[in-house]
Amino acid sequence: MKQYNYIVIEGNIGAGKTSLARLLSDKFNARLILERLNENPFLPGFYANPEKYSFSLELSFLAERYHQLNDELQNRDLFQPLTITDYYFMKSLIFSRTNLSEDEFQIYRKIFNIISNNLVKPDLYVYLHLNLDNLIRNIKNRGRHFEQKIQKEYLVKIQEGYMDFFKQQKDLPIVMIDANELDFCSKIADFEKIVEIIFERDYPAGINKVIP
């Protein structure tokens, strides 16, 4: 079994990244770092009025993600050598590129570039890929009221942002798992498939697409 110190679980909105991160941390007694999504006061306003709240939302997420990851990744627990997170700091750049105007994004990117180099990079980046219908279904099923107005067009833009980011990565192993036919929360066999994909295989830097 591969030995990792730091794994990122990512995906579009509704892909199941937090659920998978929880399951993996339980199985491997790993340190779990979850994004504090529901604590952001600008998020409901953003979904109701994106133009008004997008810049405030993205700046607040940037600050919160940086402080959380910087604090927790610097303080490793010797009894929990593996750390699993349900987001990567680069997520800030992906979402802000979608949500901000060009002028706002250029300002935002300058701030991002100043602070991003100080953070620890993951050993492995896992991306859960779901088609749009499955994303919408999961969003509706989990019932967050402020997410119910999310449109497919917005999810497409986020997905395209991730794909653009992946193409630029030359030194980061990225495992893109097609999770459309998996129910890893309810079926042990499906969860074990993902465990095998992550921990029993070697991956070079760049994009590695896996269909279970």
C-alpha positions, 0 to 999 in steps of 0.5 A: 500500500502506498504511503502518503502524507497529504491527499486532497479529495476534490470535485465539482459541487455535489461530487461527494468529496467531503463524504469520501474524505470522511470515509477515508479518514475513518478507515486510515485514522487520518487527520481530516481537514474539511472546508468550513463552507457553511461558516461563510456569511456571504455564500447565501447572498452570493447564490441569490445575487452573484454580482453583488457578493462575488468579490466579498465571497471569494476574498473571504474564502481565500483568507479562510482557506489560507489560514486553515491550511497553513495552520493545520498542515504546519502542525502535523500529528505524529500519531496521524501521519496521513492528512486528508482534505476535501479541498485544495487551495487552488480551488480559490483560483478556479472559482474566482476565475468563474465568479469575478469580473476580469478586473476583479480577478486580476486583483484577486490573482495578485493576492493569491500569488503572494500567499499560495507559495507558502502552503504545503503541496499534496502528495496526491490529488484525487478528483471525483468526476460526475456528470451534470445530472448526477451533480444536480441530483446530489445537490438537491438530495443534500438539501442546502437551501442556498444551493438549490438555484445552482444552474447546470451552466454554472457547474459547467464553468466550474468543471471547465475551470478544474480541467484548465487547472489540471492541464497546467500541472506538471509536477502534481499527480492527479487521479481523475476518478469517474464516479458516475457508477459508484455509490461509495457512501452506501456500497462497501465494494464501491468504496473499496474500489476507490481505496484500491485506486488511491492506495494500490497504484502508482501515478506519474505527475499530470492527469491520470484518468481512471474508470473503476 
